[in-house]
């Protein structure tokens, strides 16, 4: 059965996940905004049934060259998509943590293949 979670409860799970990032890494996460939306809306050219739990949009640290025009990086978590794959509140909290770590890793330039190999896919 799909768990229910208020927006405030989900936001608290996101905050808890962010708090788990070691300070040595967290201190390097700068100019990043985090959003929570219900579901990912596929872009033109993507399959209509594309489902994402999270999305990092920006310039990873490994690719930056001092772009003065760069907008803040964005991480978006998709609440309803996460709730859909979980059956307990504990699973939601675990999945939020995995998704936050996964997207923060993209900020640091770590690709999906590496994250899946490390168990953060």
Secondary structure, DSSP 8 states (H G I E B T S, - for coil): ------HHHHHHHHHHHHHTS-HHHHTT--SEEEEEES-----TTS-TT---SEEEES--GGG----TT---EEEEEEHHHHHHT-SSHHHHHHHHHHHHHHHHHHHTT--HHHHHHTT--
